[in-house]
Each structure stands twice: as C-alpha cells, then as structure tokens.
Amino acid sequence: MSDDSVDRYDSRVLPEAFKGQLNNFVKNGVILLSHNKSDPIGLPLWVKVEDTQVKVGGYIYDEYTDNKASKGLYR
C-alpha cells in the first residue's frame, strides 16, 4: 500500500499519478522485498486506487517471506 503522505526522503507521490499504469503493473510487475530490485518475492494479482491510497494484492512465492507475511511482519 502507498499513500500520499511524505516519505523518509521528504517526497510525496499522489496516488492519482499511478492510475494510467496500474494495468501494466499487474500484467508485467513483480513484488519486491523492501523495494530491492534483486529480491523479487511475488507477483501482483490486483491493484487499485482508493481515496488517498494505492493498494496492491498479490501472490508471494518466496516461502520465507510468505511465512513472515502470514505472521503480520510485512504489510
């Protein structure tokens, strides 16, 4: 999930900016662990903009990460 709040780098991206690319992300995207390009852990199944948030649901194929996610350590 991403929202319109200011991040640790003092920048903000409005969720509306993603709207034109959401279908491409579901078709061709990957889910990364901690935004690390060398650590893909899954595939997106859906993405939507809801109010001030971008929400993504997907399939995690990395067992170690899936175990941590099921215990609530990742959102």
Summary of the structure (lengths in Angstrom):
residues: 75
radius of gyration: 13.0
end to end distance: 7.7
largest distance: 33.6
contacts: 154
relative contact order: 0.20
helix: 33%
strand: 31%
